[in-house]
Amino acid sequence: MKLVSALGLAAAALLASTSLGSAALDYSRDSYHVAGKHQVYVWCSSGPADQAVQVDAANAEEAIRKAVAGKANCWGVWQGLVK
């Protein structure tokens, strides 16, 4: 019973930390064109594991290009401007 409670608390903490991280992103249309630190989700058909990366760039398009640079068969999806 204690193990189940501990696992439940760990899962709740993980969910809370995940939602706090996403709350720090500004994904409004205007933020797409702003210079700063952008978060890009990079997914690949083969090779490195999918991951969210933060990139300093002039805008979201540049951030996506930087995030996937040098990675074969990978694509980036803009998630927001880091606040």
N, C-alpha and C positions, 0 to 999 in steps of 0.2 A: 504494500500500500504506500509506503514511503517512497519507493522508486517511482510509482505512478505520479505521485504529487510532485516529486522533483522534476520529472520529465515534463509535466504540465507547466511548471513554473519556468523551465528553460525554454519551452516553446513560446510562452507568452512574452518572455524577455526578447526572444529573437524577433517576434512579430512587432513588438514595440520599437525595437531599434531599426528595423527595416522601414517602418512607416515614418519614423523621424527623419531618416535619411532622404526619403522621397519628398518630405514636406519642405526640404531646403532647396528644392528646384523650382525655378520659375519657368513654366512651359507655355507662357503666353506667346501669342504671335509676334509681338514686338521684341521679345527676348531672342527670337531666332536671328535677328539682325544686329544684335549688340555684341561688342567685343567683351571678352572676359573668359571665365572658366566654364566650359560647356561639358555636360555629361552625355556620352554617346554609348549606346549599347552595341557592341560588336559581336556579330555572330558569324560563324564560319561553317562551310559545308564539310570541311575536313581540316585537321590541324589543331591549332590551339583551342582551348575551351572557350565558350561564349563568356563574355564578361562586360561589365559596365566600366568605362574608363573616363577620366576627367582630363580635358585638353584645353590649354590656353589657345585662343584663336580670335580672329577678327570678327567671325560670325559662325553660325552653326554649320554652314556648308564647308568652311575651311576646317572646322573641328572634326567633321566626319572624314574629310580627306586625310587629315593627320592621324586620326584614330585607326584607319585601315591601311595606312602606308606600309608597304613592305610585307603585307600579309596576303597570301594567295587565297582566292575563293572566300573572301570575307566581305561583309557589308556592314555599314553602320547606320544606326537609327538614332536621331537626336532625341534626347530625353528631357533636356531643359538646361537653363542657365543656372549654375550653382550660386546660391546666395550666401 
